[in-house]
């Protein structure tokens, strides 16, 4: 499944936790959850985690081991496979621990795919 959209400025929560995300406004038929995905930036496909369920009318994507500025750019996202359902955390350190685990799982997933 391919999704495209314009990257907009979000609340910056991911960035403050050390895991910046690109927020995309779109109304797409995708269940809530965390998904393995490829983000196409400047003709390169980058391993990513797509999160749907926290942003009211959109989704956010964290590009693994990449840094750059995507604000105002159109990006394409290829959704590959669901990693897990959305989990609500009571403590920030629990969320950070889960994000770290998700990224480790994504690195394993993409190791033989790219």
N, C-alpha and C positions, 0 to 999 in steps of 0.2 A: 504494500500500500504506500502510495506517495502522497505527501502533504507538502504544500508550499505556503509561505506566508512572509509577511514583513516583520522583522525583529523590532520589538518596541521595548521601551524602558519599563522594568518592573519595579518591585519594592526593594530589590537588592539584597534579599535575605540570603540567597545562595552565595552571593559574592562575600557577604560578611562571614559566612561559615567556611569560606575557602573553596567553594564549589560553584562558580558563577554559571548562570543559565541564560540562554537566549529565550525570551518570551515571545510567543507568536500568537497573534489574534486569529483565530479561525474557529469555525463551527464544523467540526468533522465527526463523523460517526465512528468513534473509537471508544471502547470501554475505558473506564478509569483504571489506572495502573502505571507501572514502570515497565518500559519496553526497551529492548535492544534496538538501536537505530543507526543509520548512517546519515550524516549531515553533509550535504554537498556545499563546499565553500571554495570559491575560486577554482572550480573544476577538479577538486580533490574530494574524495569521500572519506569522512572522518568518523571513527567509532564513537558512539554517543549513547547516552541514556535519555529517553524521552519520558517525561512525567506528565500525565494527564489526571486531573482531579483536584488540584489545589487552586488553579486559576479559573475564575468563573466562566469566561468565554474564550478559552484557549488552552494552550499547553506550553511547557517549557522543556528545553533540551540542554543537557550538559555534555559538552564535547570533551571526551577523555584525553588528558595530557595535551591540551591545546590552549593557547591564550591568544586573544585578539579582540578586536572591536567589531561587532556585527550590528550595532544599532543602526536602524534605518535601511538595512540591506534585506533583500529577498533571499531566502534560503529554501532549499528543497530537503525534505527529510523522508528517507525510506524507512518505514516501520517494519522491523523484521520479525520479532518474536516477543511475547510477554515474559518478563522476568518475574514479576510478582504483583500482588494487589497493593493498593495504597494502605499505608499504616499511619494512624495518628499517634504521635508521640507526646508524652507529657513533659519530657525533659529534652533540652537541646542536645546534650551529650549523647542521648540515645539516638536521636536523629542523625547526628554526625557519624556515629558508629555504624548505623545502617547504610548511610551513603557510602562510607568507606568499603563496607562489605559488598554493596552493589557494584562499585567500581572494580573491585577485585574480581567479581563474577564476570563482569563485562570484559575485562582484559582476557580472562580465560576463554570466553565465548568467541572473541574476535581473533584470538591468537592464530587459529587455523582457518579463519574465514577471509582475511584480507592479505 
